[in-house]
């Protein structure tokens, strides 16, 4: 019995003194910043876009997982989209409801704008709320690695092609998205 206690104690000491191998997280996509690397993969269940900071943060179970910087918006980036052609990016809570692999802008993820409130507001002003709002890459045929300068979309959220490729794999249809000023 005494021998077993001594051997167990020695094994514990050997394990405690053994060198530990550091596990490094995978590198982020260009422009993407790894914020948290959980022990097991956590699926993305929420996307937060901050228009004033030009960032997109992906969350899983309340934990920030990735952040992308340098987002591009519509030609009139500030304020909530109200009408078709106003060049604004919507603000509020929506859902990423489908994806388009044949997009004119590399890949694209559709945002469920307009919702019932957006349609009612536009209708009360005799206007269309617009639609077809996506998170997408740069225009097809644009030089690899290059970005259109400034805010240039009609209300969509644009990012680098490598970033939208990563989003394509991380975000499932039905994921909630909040876009705020």
Protein Blocks (a to p, Z undefined) as FASTA:
>chain_A
ZZmmmmmmmmmmmmmmpccdddddddddehiacfbdcfbdcddfbdcddfklopacddee
hiafbdcehiacdfblgccdfbghklpacedddddfbdcfkbcnhpacddfbdcfklmmm
mmmnopaebeaiacddddehiaghiacehjfbeoiacddfklmmmmmmmpcghiacdddZ
Z
